[in-house]
């Protein structure tokens, strides 16, 4: 076999490997960008919760256990961990926030508070953005995991450090609209 054929085949393999590597890097970067979007929305929610707790406390101070539970859940959710742990902690936080928002039914003055209504509106907006970010992230994870699992990408994915990504499984909870 002439040397130019071997050289052409070798060059073709190198070019295909580089192209495949670049596709995997692009897919991994989409997953990372998707997670960054989720993280931004989670941070916005975490920043809003102390204000919400303060607003409720002004009207319903004897609901201390609910307020403390939400504050504790926020601290745990903010602590980080694996994606699956964060999803579980965010579920607990969302349930606590739902209990906190339900207090408005018992306290008419709270429900009439402009500050509380604005915070509730902001929280609804954050939750909607969070769900969009979660859908984008999980779609990027699905595409990335599919790419690294298909032949021939699987031949270079594992040796080059392309590990499967975790889905973000937080429950999609709606926040009570004002």
C-alpha angles and dihedrals in degrees: 000000000000118000094240091062092051090046092049092049091047092048090048091053091049093048092047091048092050091047091049091047090053091050090052092048091050091050092048090049090053089054091050092047090048091052091048089056091051091047091053092052092046089051091050089052092047090051092050097050098072089054090050091049090050092050092050092044091059090060104027108029093153089065086081096141092056092046093048092047092053092047091049092047090051092052091050093046090049092052094079127217132154120337092255091050090049090050091053093046092047089052089055091047092049090052090051092049090050089054089048092051091047088063088076089077091061095044114051091184089058092050089051093049112113091207092053092047091050091049090049090050090049090050092052089051092049092048091052092050090046091054091050091049091047092052091049092047095047090048090051090048091050092050093044094048090048091051095050090047097053126088127281094017092060088065092064103023101075097039090050095049102259101147124179114270125230123245118236104241104183112145116258100239123177119223116227107262118233 
